[in-house]
């Protein structure tokens, strides 16, 4: 299986998904999103995800991301929390994978300081908008994705591919769009930039399995 197949599936259904979001078509959102997300899983297999422990961990992370995408489709708060948990597990798997090639400890420390500063700002921005029952899940998620981004920094400046950091960074930025849409100011404007960044991040991270 060629990775281009998965990439093409993601691009095609991401386009349909964005049109569906613009038109608030819940039916087409439910159809397009699973297919768009299946594309990065297919791409990972095409890039050789099954050929190494690194690739297998990335594949597991992508599966948790796929599950998270499905869980974020409904409007239910309980299901949304389950989606946060699924993405948290995805980031833990990503972080475990990034350690495999060898990390620069100095880069991890520097990345942690930078990420902590950014996430403190994000946390203060979100805090007034979070319902009481969402504060712990969201704050826990911020810690986990922050740790993933810090380890990605160490990987990129260590023995891993530089694209790991690009993918992680795009993932973090795309999550800001999700948070803004869910808690601060819902609207299509969040989807028009958040979704392309998210799917770009997943495809970039999927492509790294062929570089380690």
C-alpha positions in Angstrom: 0.0 0.0 0.0 1.4 3.4 -1.0 1.3 6.3 1.5 -0.1 8.5 -1.2 -3.4 6.6 -1.0 -3.9 7.6 2.6 -2.8 11.1 2.0 -5.2 11.5 -0.9 -8.1 10.0 1.2 -7.4 12.5 4.0 -7.2 15.5 1.6 -10.4 14.5 -0.2 -12.5 13.9 2.9 -11.0 16.9 4.7 -12.3 19.1 1.9 -15.7 17.4 2.2 -15.6 17.8 6.0 -14.8 21.6 5.7 -17.7 22.1 3.4 -20.0 20.1 5.7 -18.8 22.2 8.7 -19.5 25.4 6.7 -23.0 24.2 6.0 -23.5 22.7 9.5 -24.4 19.4 7.9 -24.2 16.9 10.8 -24.8 13.9 8.4 -21.8 14.8 6.2 -19.6 15.6 9.2 -20.3 12.1 10.5 -19.5 10.6 7.1 -16.5 12.7 6.2 -14.5 12.9 9.5 -14.0 9.1 10.0 -12.8 8.8 6.4 -10.5 11.8 6.7 -9.0 10.3 9.8 -8.6 6.8 8.3 -6.4 8.4 5.7 -3.6 9.1 8.1 -3.7 5.5 9.4 -3.5 4.2 5.9 -0.7 6.6 5.2 1.3 5.4 8.2 1.0 1.8 7.1 2.2 2.8 3.7 5.2 4.6 5.2 6.1 1.4 7.0 4.6 1.8 10.5 4.7 -2.0 11.1 8.4 -2.3 10.4 9.8 -0.8 13.7 8.8 -0.3 17.4 8.9 3.5 16.7 6.4 3.0 13.8 4.2 0.7 15.8 4.0 3.3 18.6 3.1 6.0 16.1 0.5 3.7 14.7 -1.0 3.2 18.1 -1.0 7.0 18.7 -2.8 7.5 15.4 -5.4 4.8 16.3 -6.1 6.7 19.6 -6.4 9.9 17.6 -8.8 8.2 15.2 -11.0 7.2 18.2 -10.7 10.7 19.6 -11.9 12.2 16.3 -15.0 10.0 16.4 -15.7 10.9 20.0 -15.5 14.6 19.3 -18.3 14.4 16.7 -21.2 14.2 19.1 -22.2 17.2 21.3 -22.3 15.2 24.5 -20.0 16.5 27.3 -19.4 13.0 28.6 -18.4 11.8 25.2 -16.2 14.9 24.8 -14.3 13.9 28.0 -13.9 10.4 26.5 -12.4 12.1 23.4 -10.0 14.1 25.6 -8.9 10.8 27.3 -8.4 9.2 23.9 -6.2 12.0 22.6 -4.3 12.0 25.9 -3.4 8.3 25.3 -2.5 9.3 21.7 0.0 11.9 23.0 1.4 9.4 25.5 2.0 6.9 22.7 3.5 9.7 20.5 5.9 10.7 23.4 6.9 7.1 23.9 7.7 6.8 20.1 9.7 10.1 20.2 12.0 8.6 22.8 13.0 5.6 20.7 15.4 7.3 18.3 17.3 9.1 21.1 16.6 12.5 22.5 18.7 15.5 23.4 18.1 16.1 27.1 19.1 19.8 26.8 16.5 20.2 24.1 13.9 18.6 26.2 14.7 21.0 29.1 14.6 24.0 26.8 11.4 22.7 25.1 9.8 22.2 28.5 10.5 25.8 29.6 9.1 27.2 26.3 6.1 24.9 26.3 5.3 25.5 30.0 5.2 29.3 29.3 2.9 28.9 26.3 0.6 26.5 28.1 0.4 28.7 31.2 -0.9 31.5 28.9 -3.3 29.1 27.2 -4.5 27.8 30.6 -5.2 31.3 31.9 -7.1 32.2 28.7 -9.2 29.1 28.9 -9.8 29.0 32.6 -12.7 31.5 32.8 -14.6 29.6 30.1 -14.3 26.1 31.4 -17.2 24.5 33.3 -16.3 23.1 36.7 -16.4 19.5 35.5 -14.1 20.2 32.6 -11.3 22.0 34.4 -9.4 18.8 35.6 -9.7 16.9 32.2 -8.6 20.0 30.2 -5.7 20.9 32.5 -4.5 17.3 32.6 -4.7 17.2 28.8 -2.6 20.4 28.6 0.1 18.7 30.8 0.1 15.6 28.6 0.3 17.4 25.3 2.9 19.7 26.7 5.0 16.8 27.7 4.6 15.3 24.2 5.7 18.6 22.6 8.8 18.8 24.9 9.9 15.3 24.1 9.3 16.0 20.4 11.7 18.9 20.7 14.3 16.6 22.3 13.7 14.0 19.5 14.1 16.6 16.7 17.3 17.9 18.1 18.5 14.5 19.1 18.6 11.5 16.8 15.1 11.8 15.4 13.7 13.5 12.3 13.1 17.3 12.5 9.6 16.8 11.1 8.6 15.3 14.5 8.7 18.8 16.0 6.8 20.3 13.1 4.0 17.7 13.5 3.9 18.1 17.3 3.7 21.9 17.0 0.9 21.8 14.4 -1.0 19.4 16.7 -0.7 21.8 19.6 -1.9 24.8 17.5 -4.8 22.8 16.1 -5.9 22.0 19.7 -6.2 25.7 20.4 -8.8 25.8 17.6 -10.6 22.9 19.3 -10.6 24.6 22.7 -11.7 27.9 21.2 -14.5 26.3 19.4 -15.7 24.2 22.4 -15.3 26.7 25.2 -14.7 30.3 24.0 -16.2 31.2 20.7 -17.8 28.4 18.6 -17.9 28.9 14.8 -16.6 27.7 11.5 -13.7 30.1 11.7 -12.1 27.6 14.2 -12.5 24.7 11.8 -11.2 26.4 8.7 -7.7 26.6 10.2 -7.8 24.1 13.0 -8.8 21.0 10.9 -6.2 21.5 8.1 -3.5 22.0 10.8 -4.6 18.9 12.7 -4.6 16.6 9.6 -1.3 18.0 8.4 0.2 17.2 11.8 -1.1 13.6 11.7 0.2 13.0 8.2 3.6 14.5 9.0 3.9 12.4 12.1 2.8 9.3 10.1 5.5 10.1 7.5 8.2 10.0 10.2 7.9 6.2 10.5 9.8 5.9 7.3 12.7 8.1 8.6 13.5 6.2 11.9 
